[in-house]
Amino acid sequence: MSAAVQDTFEAVLAAVATDWRPSRVESREAVRQAVMAAAREHGGRVTAATIRPHLPTWVNPASIGAAINAYRLAGWLIRTGWAPNGGPSRNAAKQSPVYRVTGAIPKEQS
């Protein structure tokens, strides 16, 4: 991926991760809670497969990746390796990052 494309991709993720609309804020809060629940269950390590069961069905899918990326950039998630994505999709065997949660991810300030 070129630097320009990577910069654009990061800018889009940042925009989604800070979208002020109530539905987006609620989605990000649900993602935060899902990450923390998965971390409690799995010794501080999380993957897409361990987070997914904790996500409500109404969560905006774009908010999931954007929130995870924002947590990674903020240092709350540290990538430690790779694991199968899991899930019912064709991507079940695709590798996804394994993260170590460095501490309690704070709730967004409104």
BABA-535620 format. One line per field, with one value per atom (N, C-alpha, C): residue number from 1; chain; atom name; x, y, z. Coordinates in nm, 3 decimals. Each point is the difference from the previous one (the first is absolute). Example, Ala and Ser with C-alpha at 12.3 -4.5 7.8 and 13.67 -1.06 7.14 Angstrom:
2
tilum (1, 1, 1, 2, 2, 2)
rodren (A, A, A, A, A, A)
dokol (N, CA, C, N, CA, C)
x (1.319, -0.089, 0.090, -0.035, 0.082, -0.077)
y (-0.569, 0.119, 0.120, 0.105, 0.119, 0.109)
z (0.780, 0.000, 0.000, -0.072, 0.006, 0.073)
This chain:
110
tilum (1, 1, 1, 2, 2, 2, 3, 3, 3, 4, 4, 4, 5, 5, 5, 6, 6, 6, 7, 7, 7, 8, 8, 8, 9, 9, 9, 10, 10, 10, 11, 11, 11, 12, 12, 12, 13, 13, 13, 14, 14, 14, 15, 15, 15, 16, 16, 16, 17, 17, 17, 18, 18, 18, 19, 19, 19, 20, 20, 20, 21, 21, 21, 22, 22, 22, 23, 23, 23, 24, 24, 24, 25, 25, 25, 26, 26, 26, 27, 27, 27, 28, 28, 28, 29, 29, 29, 30, 30, 30, 31, 31, 31, 32, 32, 32, 33, 33, 33, 34, 34, 34, 35, 35, 35, 36, 36, 36, 37, 37, 37, 38, 38, 38, 39, 39, 39, 40, 40, 40, 41, 41, 41, 42, 42, 42, 43, 43, 43, 44, 44, 44, 45, 45, 45, 46, 46, 46, 47, 47, 47, 48, 48, 48, 49, 49, 49, 50, 50, 50, 51, 51, 51, 52, 52, 52, 53, 53, 53, 54, 54, 54, 55, 55, 55, 56, 56, 56, 57, 57, 57, 58, 58, 58, 59, 59, 59, 60, 60, 60, 61, 61, 61, 62, 62, 62, 63, 63, 63, 64, 64, 64, 65, 65, 65, 66, 66, 66, 67, 67, 67, 68, 68, 68, 69, 69, 69, 70, 70, 70, 71, 71, 71, 72, 72, 72, 73, 73, 73, 74, 74, 74, 75, 75, 75, 76, 76, 76, 77, 77, 77, 78, 78, 78, 79, 79, 79, 80, 80, 80, 81, 81, 81, 82, 82, 82, 83, 83, 83, 84, 84, 84, 85, 85, 85, 86, 86, 86, 87, 87, 87, 88, 88, 88, 89, 89, 89, 90, 90, 90, 91, 91, 91, 92, 92, 92, 93, 93, 93, 94, 94, 94, 95, 95, 95, 96, 96, 96, 97, 97, 97, 98, 98, 98, 99, 99, 99, 100, 100, 100, 101, 101, 101, 102, 102, 102, 103, 103, 103, 104, 104, 104, 105, 105, 105, 106, 106, 106, 107, 107, 107, 108, 108, 108, 109, 109, 109, 110, 110, 110)
rodren (A, A, A, A, A, A, A, A, A, A, A, A, A, A, A, A, A, A, A, A, A, A, A, A, A, A, A, A, A, A, A, A, A, A, A, A, A, A, A, A, A, A, A, A, A, A, A, A, A, A, A, A, A, A, A, A, A, A, A, A, A, A, A, A, A, A, A, A, A, A, A, A, A, A, A, A, A, A, A, A, A, A, A, A, A, A, A, A, A, A, A, A, A, A, A, A, A, A, A, A, A, A, A, A, A, A, A, A, A, A, A, A, A, A, A, A, A, A, A, A, A, A, A, A, A, A, A, A, A, A, A, A, A, A, A, A, A, A, A, A, A, A, A, A, A, A, A, A, A, A, A, A, A, A, A, A, A, A, A, A, A, A, A, A, A, A, A, A, A, A, A, A, A, A, A, A, A, A, A, A, A, A, A, A, A, A, A, A, A, A, A, A, A, A, A, A, A, A, A, A, A, A, A, A, A, A, A, A, A, A, A, A, A, A, A, A, A, A, A, A, A, A, A, A, A, A, A, A, A, A, A, A, A, A, A, A, A, A, A, A, A, A, A, A, A, A, A, A, A, A, A, A, A, A, A, A, A, A, A, A, A, A, A, A, A, A, A, A, A, A, A, A, A, A, A, A, A, A, A, A, A, A, A, A, A, A, A, A, A, A, A, A, A, A, A, A, A, A, A, A, A, A, A, A, A, A, A, A, A, A, A, A, A, A, A, A, A, A, A, A, A, A, A, A, A, A, A, A, A, A)
dokol (N, CA, C, N, CA, C, N, CA, C, N, CA, C, N, CA, C, N, CA, C, N, CA, C, N, CA, C, N, CA, C, N, CA, C, N, CA, C, N, CA, C, N, CA, C, N, CA, C, N, CA, C, N, CA, C, N, CA, C, N, CA, C, N, CA, C, N, CA, C, N, CA, C, N, CA, C, N, CA, C, N, CA, C, N, CA, C, N, CA, C, N, CA, C, N, CA, C, N, CA, C, N, CA, C, N, CA, C, N, CA, C, N, CA, C, N, CA, C, N, CA, C, N, CA, C, N, CA, C, N, CA, C, N, CA, C, N, CA, C, N, CA, C, N, CA, C, N, CA, C, N, CA, C, N, CA, C, N, CA, C, N, CA, C, N, CA, C, N, CA, C, N, CA, C, N, CA, C, N, CA, C, N, CA, C, N, CA, C, N, CA, C, N, CA, C, N, CA, C, N, CA, C, N, CA, C, N, CA, C, N, CA, C, N, CA, C, N, CA, C, N, CA, C, N, CA, C, N, CA, C, N, CA, C, N, CA, C, N, CA, C, N, CA, C, N, CA, C, N, CA, C, N, CA, C, N, CA, C, N, CA, C, N, CA, C, N, CA, C, N, CA, C, N, CA, C, N, CA, C, N, CA, C, N, CA, C, N, CA, C, N, CA, C, N, CA, C, N, CA, C, N, CA, C, N, CA, C, N, CA, C, N, CA, C, N, CA, C, N, CA, C, N, CA, C, N, CA, C, N, CA, C, N, CA, C, N, CA, C, N, CA, C, N, CA, C, N, CA, C, N, CA, C, N, CA, C, N, CA, C, N, CA, C, N, CA, C, N, CA, C, N, CA, C, N, CA, C, N, CA, C, N, CA, C)
x (0.086, -0.086, 0.091, -0.030, 0.082, -0.022, 0.093, -0.010, -0.125, -0.033, -0.117, -0.129, -0.007, -0.119, -0.010, 0.113, 0.002, -0.045, 0.047, -0.040, -0.150, -0.055, -0.143, -0.080, 0.046, -0.065, -0.001, 0.113, 0.008, -0.091, -0.011, -0.087, -0.147, -0.039, -0.138, -0.029, 0.091, -0.020, -0.011, 0.082, -0.006, -0.133, -0.050, -0.129, -0.113, 0.000, -0.104, 0.014, 0.124, 0.024, -0.037, -0.024, -0.038, -0.134, -0.076, -0.132, -0.088, -0.057, -0.074, -0.143, -0.054, -0.141, -0.026, -0.112, -0.029, 0.012, -0.047, 0.007, 0.144, 0.088, 0.142, 0.066, -0.033, 0.055, -0.045, -0.126, -0.052, 0.069, 0.026, 0.071, 0.140, 0.071, 0.136, 0.000, -0.100, -0.009, -0.025, -0.083, -0.024, 0.128, 0.078, 0.128, 0.094, 0.008, 0.086, -0.038, -0.129, -0.046, 0.030, -0.015, 0.029, 0.148, 0.086, 0.144, 0.036, -0.054, 0.033, -0.056, -0.118, -0.057, 0.086, 0.040, 0.086, 0.134, 0.054, 0.128, -0.012, -0.110, -0.022, -0.008, -0.064, -0.017, 0.126, 0.090, 0.114, 0.135, 0.006, 0.128, 0.065, -0.082, 0.054, 0.032, -0.022, 0.025, -0.134, -0.007, -0.124, 0.030, -0.098, 0.003, -0.139, -0.014, -0.133, -0.095, 0.050, -0.084, -0.044, 0.083, -0.039, -0.086, 0.013, -0.080, -0.140, -0.008, -0.125, -0.120, 0.012, -0.118, -0.056, 0.078, -0.043, -0.064, 0.002, -0.052, -0.150, -0.079, -0.141, -0.017, -0.109, -0.022, -0.018, -0.038, -0.027, 0.127, 0.115, 0.123, 0.033, 0.032, 0.040, 0.133, 0.006, 0.123, 0.122, -0.020, 0.113, 0.059, -0.082, 0.047, 0.093, -0.014, 0.081, 0.148, 0.031, 0.139, 0.057, -0.081, 0.047, 0.032, -0.085, 0.026, 0.124, 0.013, 0.118, 0.126, -0.003, 0.116, 0.031, -0.103, 0.022, 0.061, -0.046, 0.056, 0.146, 0.030, 0.139, 0.089, -0.047, 0.079, 0.020, -0.100, 0.009, 0.086, 0.036, 0.084, -0.076, -0.132, -0.079, 0.003, 0.030, 0.015, 0.138, 0.072, 0.133, -0.009, 0.037, -0.005, 0.109, -0.040, 0.095, 0.015, -0.084, 0.010, -0.123, -0.025, -0.109, -0.073, -0.130, -0.082, -0.110, -0.061, -0.111, -0.114, -0.062, -0.109, -0.121, -0.027, -0.117, -0.128, -0.110, -0.129, -0.062, -0.121, -0.077, 0.028, 0.088, 0.021, 0.107, 0.020, 0.107, 0.137, 0.006, 0.128, 0.042, -0.066, 0.026, 0.147, 0.064, 0.140, 0.099, -0.049, 0.087, 0.061, 0.126, 0.068, -0.044, -0.019, -0.032, 0.093, 0.021, 0.094, -0.047, 0.097, -0.022, 0.056, -0.078, 0.042, 0.004, 0.091, 0.003, -0.058, -0.097, -0.061, 0.089, 0.045, 0.097, -0.064, -0.129, -0.070, -0.144, -0.073, -0.141, -0.011, -0.074, -0.022, -0.108, 0.031, -0.098, -0.119, -0.112, -0.121, 0.020, -0.058, 0.009, -0.063, 0.061, -0.058, -0.097, -0.122, -0.097, -0.006)
y (-0.117, 0.117, 0.123, 0.094, 0.120, 0.088, 0.089, 0.091, 0.087, 0.047, 0.086, -0.076, -0.125, -0.082, -0.030, -0.034, -0.027, 0.123, 0.118, 0.123, 0.024, -0.024, 0.018, -0.100, -0.124, -0.104, 0.037, 0.046, 0.041, 0.119, 0.093, 0.117, -0.042, -0.095, -0.048, -0.070, -0.086, -0.067, 0.101, 0.103, 0.102, 0.074, 0.029, 0.069, -0.086, -0.128, -0.089, -0.013, -0.006, -0.019, 0.122, 0.114, 0.121, 0.056, -0.075, 0.044, 0.031, 0.117, 0.050, -0.051, -0.055, -0.041, -0.103, 0.013, -0.090, -0.148, -0.040, -0.143, -0.046, 0.087, -0.036, -0.004, 0.095, 0.001, -0.126, -0.037, -0.120, -0.125, -0.004, -0.114, -0.011, 0.113, -0.004, -0.043, 0.041, -0.042, -0.151, -0.052, -0.144, -0.076, 0.054, -0.063, 0.003, 0.113, 0.012, -0.105, -0.012, -0.097, -0.143, -0.027, -0.134, -0.033, 0.097, -0.022, -0.030, 0.078, -0.020, -0.134, -0.039, -0.129, -0.116, 0.010, -0.105, -0.006, 0.115, 0.003, -0.068, 0.026, -0.065, -0.151, -0.046, -0.145, -0.070, 0.073, -0.063, 0.053, 0.033, 0.038, 0.123, 0.096, 0.125, -0.004, -0.112, -0.012, -0.004, 0.073, 0.004, -0.019, -0.055, -0.016, 0.031, 0.004, 0.019, -0.109, -0.122, -0.113, 0.008, 0.059, 0.008, 0.123, 0.102, 0.122, -0.018, -0.067, -0.012, -0.045, -0.102, -0.045, 0.105, 0.100, 0.103, 0.122, 0.001, 0.116, -0.014, 0.102, -0.002, 0.002, -0.055, -0.006, 0.138, 0.100, 0.133, 0.085, -0.048, 0.079, 0.024, 0.126, 0.036, -0.069, -0.085, -0.073, 0.090, 0.117, 0.091, 0.049, 0.006, 0.047, -0.100, -0.127, -0.103, 0.019, -0.003, 0.015, 0.135, 0.104, 0.134, 0.011, -0.057, 0.006, -0.081, -0.120, -0.083, 0.074, 0.062, 0.076, 0.117, 0.070, 0.113, -0.050, -0.115, -0.056, -0.040, -0.053, -0.038, 0.125, 0.103, 0.122, 0.067, -0.012, 0.060, -0.083, -0.121, -0.085, -0.091, -0.005, -0.090, -0.143, -0.017, -0.132, -0.010, -0.107, -0.026, -0.131, 0.003, -0.123, -0.095, -0.126, -0.101, -0.116, -0.010, -0.111, -0.008, -0.121, -0.024, -0.129, -0.005, -0.118, -0.006, -0.118, -0.008, 0.093, 0.061, 0.095, -0.065, -0.124, -0.070, 0.054, -0.043, 0.051, -0.081, 0.038, -0.078, 0.039, 0.093, 0.048, -0.081, 0.032, -0.063, 0.041, 0.102, 0.048, -0.071, -0.107, -0.068, -0.039, -0.043, -0.044, 0.115, 0.114, 0.115, 0.046, 0.039, 0.044, 0.141, 0.021, 0.133, 0.026, 0.125, 0.032, -0.049, -0.035, -0.027, 0.121, 0.057, 0.117, -0.031, 0.064, -0.001, 0.134, -0.003, 0.122, 0.050, 0.125, 0.052, 0.056, 0.017, 0.053, 0.030, 0.050, 0.031, 0.111, -0.027, 0.101, 0.094, 0.129, 0.093, 0.024, 0.027, 0.037, 0.137, 0.020, 0.131, 0.108, 0.116, 0.116, 0.068, 0.028, 0.065, 0.146)
z (0.000, 0.000, 0.000, -0.089, -0.008, 0.123, 0.024, 0.115, -0.010, -0.120, -0.018, 0.029, -0.046, 0.026, 0.149, 0.063, 0.143, 0.079, -0.038, 0.069, -0.015, -0.118, -0.022, 0.083, 0.002, 0.079, 0.148, 0.051, 0.141, 0.028, -0.095, 0.019, 0.005, -0.084, 0.002, 0.133, 0.045, 0.129, 0.113, -0.003, 0.105, -0.003, -0.120, -0.011, 0.055, -0.030, 0.053, 0.151, 0.048, 0.143, 0.083, -0.065, 0.075, -0.044, -0.080, -0.046, 0.121, 0.004, 0.116, 0.008, -0.107, 0.001, 0.109, 0.070, 0.113, -0.035, -0.116, -0.037, -0.010, -0.047, -0.012, 0.137, 0.084, 0.136, 0.074, -0.014, 0.066, -0.055, -0.130, -0.058, 0.056, 0.009, 0.054, 0.146, 0.077, 0.140, 0.008, -0.089, -0.002, -0.036, -0.092, -0.036, 0.120, 0.069, 0.118, 0.104, 0.026, 0.099, -0.046, -0.129, -0.053, 0.013, -0.029, 0.013, 0.145, 0.092, 0.141, 0.051, -0.045, 0.041, -0.054, -0.126, -0.058, 0.072, 0.035, 0.072, 0.137, 0.070, 0.130, -0.015, -0.105, -0.022, -0.049, -0.063, -0.067, 0.048, 0.127, 0.059, -0.061, -0.044, -0.053, -0.148, -0.065, -0.144, -0.073, -0.113, -0.078, -0.148, -0.069, -0.145, -0.052, -0.130, -0.058, 0.048, 0.008, 0.040, 0.146, 0.087, 0.141, 0.028, -0.082, 0.017, -0.059, -0.113, -0.077, 0.084, 0.087, 0.075, 0.096, 0.033, 0.094, -0.068, -0.133, -0.074, -0.025, 0.033, -0.035, -0.152, -0.049, -0.144, -0.064, 0.079, -0.057, -0.018, 0.043, -0.012, -0.146, -0.031, -0.136, -0.031, -0.103, -0.030, -0.022, -0.059, -0.022, 0.131, 0.103, 0.130, 0.067, -0.032, 0.066, -0.034, -0.128, -0.042, 0.037, -0.011, 0.034, 0.148, 0.084, 0.145, 0.036, -0.057, 0.027, -0.042, -0.117, -0.046, 0.093, 0.045, 0.093, 0.132, 0.050, 0.123, -0.021, -0.118, -0.032, -0.005, -0.067, -0.011, 0.136, 0.088, 0.133, 0.096, -0.041, 0.083, 0.095, -0.011, 0.085, -0.051, -0.130, -0.059, -0.063, 0.034, -0.056, -0.077, -0.128, -0.080, 0.048, 0.022, 0.047, -0.096, -0.100, -0.094, -0.088, -0.051, -0.093, 0.038, -0.028, 0.026, -0.105, -0.021, -0.095, 0.041, -0.098, 0.021, 0.066, -0.036, 0.055, -0.059, 0.054, -0.044, -0.111, -0.035, -0.098, -0.145, -0.025, -0.137, -0.072, -0.126, -0.079, 0.050, 0.084, 0.053, 0.127, 0.036, 0.128, 0.016, -0.108, 0.009, -0.023, -0.044, -0.024, 0.132, -0.003, 0.120, 0.041, 0.130, 0.053, 0.119, 0.032, 0.108, 0.136, 0.082, 0.141, 0.073, 0.092, 0.075, 0.148, 0.069, 0.146, 0.044, 0.089, 0.052, 0.113, -0.009, 0.096, 0.127, 0.001, 0.117, -0.038, 0.096, -0.024, -0.105, -0.105, -0.104, 0.052, 0.010, 0.058, -0.091, 0.063, -0.073, -0.064, -0.117, -0.066, 0.085, -0.002, 0.069, -0.096, 0.047, -0.089, 0.022)
